[in-house]
Amino acid sequence: MAVNYDHGATVVVGRICGVFGVKGEVRVQDYSRQNGNILHYEPWVLRLEDGWVERRVKGRLHQKGVVCQIEGYEDRDRARTLMDVDIAVSEDQLGTLEPGEYYWRQLEGLEVINLNGENLGKVEGLIETGANDVMVLKGERERLIPYVAGVTQVDLDAGRIQVDWDKDY
């Protein structure tokens, strides 16, 4: 049974990106670094038009992707209504991070200050490039800063990231 859900304690981990077959299965874009990790979480919380709703799910890896059957969506036409729906899970299902590790969502919205005290902007998002993650900053101009050794401090309580990065770069 679906219940309305308080989104405050959830983390978006994927998105429904297509239908698969005729029995209501959907293709899922898994945001985790290892394709298929999303299958370890249950229940899923879906962002539907009328709010966040909890659903049970059965899924599997198929070729290079994830295919799932979502409770209440047992035919293709009904499953098609889930296109582009975000998938979230309860925050307590996620693993514990080591000191100095952060979820992207924790970094989004933080101010980025360089060693000279100059504000470079606010973290608007992050991009995974393969070599390293890159912070997308919005300020007086957009900046792309690699999330590597140049990040000298992250202070979640103060809402700030300090970087060894020149303002003119």
C-alpha positions in Angstrom: 0.0 0.0 0.0 1.3 3.5 -0.8 1.6 6.1 1.9 2.4 9.8 1.7 6.0 10.2 2.6 8.0 13.0 4.3 10.8 13.7 1.7 13.0 15.3 4.3 14.6 12.0 5.3 15.1 10.6 1.8 17.9 10.8 -0.8 17.3 10.6 -4.6 19.2 7.6 -5.9 17.8 7.2 -9.5 15.2 8.0 -12.1 12.7 6.0 -14.2 13.8 6.5 -17.8 11.6 4.1 -19.8 9.3 1.1 -20.0 10.5 -2.4 -20.7 8.3 -5.2 -22.1 4.6 -5.6 -21.8 4.2 -6.5 -18.1 4.7 -3.1 -16.7 8.5 -3.2 -16.0 10.5 0.0 -16.2 14.1 0.9 -17.0 15.9 2.7 -14.2 18.8 5.1 -14.3 20.8 4.2 -11.2 22.7 7.2 -9.9 25.1 5.1 -7.7 28.6 4.6 -8.9 28.0 0.9 -9.3 25.1 0.0 -11.6 22.6 -2.1 -9.7 23.2 -0.8 -6.2 19.7 0.7 -6.3 18.3 -2.8 -6.2 19.6 -3.2 -2.6 17.3 -0.5 -1.3 13.6 -1.0 -0.4 11.1 0.4 -0.3 11.5 3.1 -2.9 9.9 6.5 -2.6 8.7 7.9 -5.9 8.1 11.6 -6.7 4.7 11.5 -8.3 2.6 14.5 -9.3 0.7 14.5 -6.0 3.8 14.1 -3.8 6.2 11.4 -2.6 4.8 7.9 -2.4 6.3 4.7 -1.0 6.3 1.6 -3.2 7.7 -1.9 -3.0 9.8 -3.0 -6.0 11.3 -6.2 -7.6 14.2 -5.7 -10.0 17.2 -7.1 -11.8 20.2 -6.2 -13.8 19.5 -6.5 -17.5 22.4 -6.1 -20.0 23.9 -2.7 -19.0 20.9 -1.4 -17.0 18.4 -2.0 -14.3 14.8 -3.2 -14.9 12.1 -3.2 -12.2 8.5 -4.0 -11.5 7.0 -1.4 -9.2 4.0 -2.3 -7.0 0.8 -1.0 -8.5 2.2 -0.6 -12.0 1.7 -4.1 -13.5 0.9 -3.2 -17.1 2.8 -1.2 -19.7 0.4 1.7 -20.0 0.3 2.3 -16.2 4.1 2.0 -16.0 4.5 4.6 -18.8 3.1 7.2 -16.4 6.2 6.8 -14.3 8.5 8.2 -17.0 11.1 10.7 -15.5 9.9 10.0 -11.9 12.7 10.4 -9.3 13.4 7.4 -7.1 14.5 8.1 -3.5 15.2 5.9 -0.5 15.3 6.5 3.2 18.5 8.1 4.3 19.1 5.4 6.9 19.5 2.8 4.1 22.7 4.5 2.9 26.0 3.4 4.2 28.0 5.2 6.8 30.6 7.5 5.4 34.3 7.7 6.4 35.5 11.0 7.9 36.1 13.4 5.1 33.6 11.7 2.7 30.4 13.4 1.8 27.3 12.7 -0.3 26.9 15.2 -3.1 23.6 16.4 -1.7 25.5 17.6 1.4 27.8 19.7 -0.7 25.1 21.3 -2.8 24.3 24.8 -1.7 27.5 25.4 0.2 29.5 28.6 -0.3 33.0 28.0 -1.8 35.7 30.3 -0.5 39.4 30.3 -1.6 42.4 30.7 0.7 42.3 34.5 0.2 38.7 34.6 1.6 37.2 35.4 -1.8 33.8 33.9 -2.5 33.8 31.8 -5.7 30.1 31.0 -5.6 27.7 28.4 -4.3 27.8 24.7 -5.2 24.9 24.3 -7.7 25.7 20.7 -8.5 28.4 18.1 -9.2 29.5 16.3 -12.3 31.1 12.9 -12.4 33.8 12.9 -15.1 35.5 9.6 -14.6 38.8 11.1 -13.5 37.3 13.0 -10.5 34.1 14.8 -9.5 33.7 18.4 -10.4 31.8 21.1 -8.5 29.6 23.4 -10.5 29.6 26.8 -8.8 27.2 29.7 -9.5 28.4 33.1 -8.4 29.4 36.2 -10.4 30.1 33.6 -13.1 29.9 29.9 -13.4 33.0 27.9 -12.4 33.9 24.3 -12.6 36.3 23.2 -9.8 37.6 19.7 -9.5 36.8 18.1 -6.1 40.4 17.0 -5.5 43.3 17.9 -3.3 42.6 21.6 -3.9 39.6 21.3 -1.5 41.2 22.1 1.8 38.2 22.1 4.2 34.5 21.2 4.2 32.5 22.7 7.1 28.9 21.5 6.8 27.8 23.4 9.9 29.2 26.7 8.6 27.9 26.0 5.1 31.3 26.5 3.5 34.0 24.7 1.4 37.5 26.2 1.4 39.6 25.6 -1.7 43.1 26.4 -2.9 41.9 27.9 -6.1 42.6 31.3 -7.6 39.5 33.5 -8.2 40.7 34.4 -11.7 41.1 30.8 -12.9 
